[in-house]
Amino acid sequence: SVFIGVIVSLGSTSVVGNVMAGLVMTYMRPFHIGDFIRFGDTDGEVIEKTMLVTRIRTRKNEIITIPNSNLLGAQTSNFTSSAHRYGVIVHTKITIGYDEPWKKIEQLLLNAADATDGIKRTPKPFVRITSLDDFYVEYEINGYTERTKSIPVIYSTLHQNILDSFHTAGVEIMSPHIEALRHDLPVQIPQEDQQKKEA
């Protein structure tokens, strides 16, 4: 009986904690049903909020149940709210050798962003040079979007457009570390793009 009492006591403490966390979040309103949020390493759409738990559906259509006390005690990012107010920034980095002019690389990245469906034209996409390393320059392309549920697709399309933009211009996207050992190895871009450049 003592053991059962301890179990019930511990269980009720957990339940009360989740209920209290649910009440607090009701007034804090960190997110609503339909919002796309991140909790720890989990991204997903909020599909249900109860007094005890919150359920989110991930991009892989997995239903994740999270106790409210865990949500209240951890950092949660709300992409939907941010997108409506400011626009969420999608960004990706590439490294290019010092032999390529930075203005050329910047324009190629901006061309790729402009060709990506889901990235807004206003505010305009922008490029940052984030690092000057021993062998290469690190560039970061940034663009605004309001389509938070389509972010994985936007990233994929952006990467495809970057490849097309750079290959058409005859610029390799690879670490230049191999330059010292390269000798007469061919440029690492698709053959059809090399033929277009030569033509």
C-alpha positions as CSV (number, residue, x, y, z in Angstrom):
1,S,0.0,0.0,0.0
2,V,2.9,2.4,0.8
3,F,4.5,1.6,-2.6
4,I,1.2,2.2,-4.4
5,G,0.8,5.4,-2.5
6,V,4.3,6.6,-3.5
7,I,3.6,5.7,-7.2
8,V,0.3,7.6,-7.1
9,S,1.9,10.6,-5.4
10,L,4.7,10.8,-8.0
11,G,2.3,10.3,-10.9
12,S,-0.1,13.0,-9.6
13,T,2.9,15.4,-9.2
14,S,3.8,14.9,-12.8
15,V,0.2,15.4,-13.9
16,V,-0.2,18.5,-11.8
17,G,3.0,19.9,-13.2
18,N,1.8,19.3,-16.8
19,V,-1.6,20.9,-16.0
20,M,0.1,24.0,-14.5
21,A,2.4,24.2,-17.5
22,G,-0.6,24.0,-19.8
23,L,-2.3,26.8,-17.9
24,V,0.8,29.0,-18.0
25,M,1.2,28.5,-21.8
26,T,-2.5,29.3,-22.3
27,Y,-1.8,32.8,-21.0
28,M,1.8,33.1,-22.5
29,R,0.5,32.0,-25.9
30,P,3.9,31.0,-27.3
31,F,2.2,29.2,-30.2
32,H,-1.2,28.3,-31.6
33,I,-2.7,25.3,-33.4
34,G,-1.4,25.4,-37.0
35,D,1.9,27.2,-36.1
36,F,5.2,25.6,-37.2
37,I,7.5,25.4,-34.2
38,R,10.8,23.9,-33.2
39,F,11.3,22.1,-29.8
40,G,14.8,20.8,-29.3
41,D,15.7,18.9,-32.5
42,T,12.1,18.5,-33.5
43,D,10.3,20.7,-36.1
44,G,6.6,20.4,-36.8
45,E,3.1,21.8,-37.0
46,V,1.1,22.1,-33.8
47,I,-2.0,20.0,-34.3
48,E,-3.4,19.7,-30.8
49,K,-3.0,21.4,-27.4
50,T,-4.4,19.9,-24.2
51,M,-4.0,20.6,-20.5
52,L,-1.4,17.8,-20.3
53,V,0.4,17.5,-23.6
54,T,1.0,19.2,-27.0
55,R,1.1,17.2,-30.2
56,I,3.0,18.3,-33.3
57,R,3.2,16.7,-36.7
58,T,6.8,16.6,-38.2
59,R,7.7,17.1,-41.8
60,K,7.8,13.3,-42.0
61,N,4.2,13.1,-40.8
62,E,5.2,11.7,-37.4
63,I,3.0,12.7,-34.5
64,I,5.1,13.7,-31.5
65,T,3.5,14.1,-28.1
66,I,5.3,16.5,-25.7
67,P,4.4,17.0,-22.1
68,N,3.6,20.6,-21.4
69,S,6.0,20.8,-18.5
70,N,8.8,19.9,-21.0
71,L,7.7,22.6,-23.4
72,L,7.5,25.2,-20.7
73,G,11.0,24.4,-19.4
74,A,12.7,24.5,-22.8
75,Q,13.3,26.9,-25.6
76,T,10.7,26.8,-28.3
77,S,11.0,28.6,-31.7
78,N,7.8,29.8,-33.5
79,F,8.5,30.1,-37.2
80,T,5.0,31.0,-38.2
81,S,4.7,34.0,-35.8
82,S,8.2,35.2,-36.9
83,A,7.3,34.7,-40.6
84,H,4.2,36.9,-40.4
85,R,6.0,39.7,-38.6
86,Y,9.5,39.7,-40.1
87,G,9.9,36.9,-42.6
88,V,12.0,33.8,-41.7
89,I,15.4,33.9,-43.3
90,V,16.5,30.8,-45.2
91,H,20.3,30.7,-45.6
92,T,23.0,28.4,-46.9
93,K,26.8,28.6,-47.2
94,I,29.4,27.8,-49.9
95,T,33.1,28.1,-50.0
96,I,34.9,29.4,-53.1
97,G,38.6,29.9,-53.8
98,Y,40.3,33.3,-53.7
99,D,40.8,33.2,-57.5
100,E,37.1,34.0,-58.1
101,P,36.1,37.7,-57.7
102,W,33.7,38.2,-54.7
103,K,31.3,40.4,-56.7
104,K,30.9,37.6,-59.3
105,I,30.1,35.0,-56.5
106,E,27.7,37.4,-54.9
107,Q,25.8,37.9,-58.1
108,L,25.6,34.2,-58.8
109,L,24.2,33.6,-55.4
110,L,21.6,36.4,-55.8
111,N,20.6,35.0,-59.2
112,A,20.0,31.6,-57.5
113,A,17.9,33.2,-54.8
114,D,15.9,35.2,-57.3
115,A,15.1,32.0,-59.2
116,T,13.9,30.2,-56.1
117,D,10.1,30.0,-55.6
118,G,9.2,30.9,-52.0
119,I,11.9,33.5,-51.4
120,K,10.5,37.0,-51.3
121,R,11.7,39.8,-53.6
122,T,11.1,42.4,-50.8
123,P,13.0,42.5,-48.6
124,K,15.7,41.6,-51.2
125,P,18.0,38.5,-50.7
126,F,21.5,39.4,-49.5
127,V,24.9,37.8,-49.4
128,R,27.4,37.9,-46.5
129,I,31.0,37.0,-46.5
130,T,31.3,35.1,-43.3
131,S,34.9,33.9,-43.3
132,L,38.3,34.4,-44.9
133,D,40.0,31.1,-44.4
134,D,43.4,29.9,-45.5
135,F,42.2,28.3,-48.8
136,Y,38.8,29.8,-49.5
137,V,36.2,32.5,-48.9
138,E,32.9,31.5,-47.2
139,Y,29.8,33.1,-48.6
140,E,26.3,33.0,-47.1
141,I,23.2,33.6,-49.2
142,N,20.1,34.8,-47.2
143,G,16.5,35.2,-48.3
144,Y,13.2,35.9,-46.6
145,T,10.2,33.6,-46.8
146,E,6.7,33.4,-45.3
147,R,6.1,29.8,-46.3
148,T,7.3,28.2,-43.1
149,K,5.8,24.8,-43.9
150,S,7.7,24.7,-47.2
151,I,11.1,25.5,-45.9
152,P,12.7,22.1,-46.7
153,V,11.4,22.4,-50.3
154,I,12.7,26.0,-50.5
155,Y,16.1,24.9,-49.3
156,S,16.2,22.1,-51.9
157,T,15.2,24.4,-54.7
158,L,17.7,27.1,-53.6
159,H,20.5,24.5,-53.6
160,Q,19.5,23.3,-57.1
161,N,19.5,26.9,-58.4
162,I,22.9,27.5,-56.9
163,L,24.3,24.5,-58.7
164,D,22.8,25.6,-62.0
165,S,24.0,29.2,-61.5
166,F,27.5,28.3,-60.7
167,H,27.9,25.4,-63.2
168,T,26.6,27.6,-66.0
169,A,29.1,30.3,-65.1
170,G,31.9,27.6,-65.0
171,V,32.6,28.1,-61.3
172,E,33.4,25.0,-59.1
173,I,31.6,24.6,-55.8
174,M,34.3,22.6,-53.9
175,S,36.9,23.1,-51.3
176,P,40.1,24.5,-53.0
177,H,42.3,22.5,-50.7
178,I,43.1,20.2,-53.6
179,E,44.6,22.9,-55.8
180,A,48.2,22.2,-54.6
181,L,47.9,18.5,-55.7
182,R,45.6,19.0,-58.6
183,H,48.0,19.4,-61.6
184,D,45.9,18.8,-64.7
185,L,42.8,17.3,-63.2
186,P,39.6,18.6,-65.1
187,V,37.3,21.2,-63.6
188,Q,34.6,19.6,-61.5
189,I,31.5,20.8,-63.1
190,P,29.0,18.8,-65.3
191,Q,30.2,18.1,-68.8
192,E,27.2,19.8,-70.5
193,D,27.9,23.0,-68.6
194,Q,31.6,22.9,-69.6
195,Q,30.5,22.5,-73.3
196,K,28.1,25.5,-72.9
197,K,31.0,27.6,-71.5
198,E,33.3,26.6,-74.3
199,A,30.7,27.3,-76.9
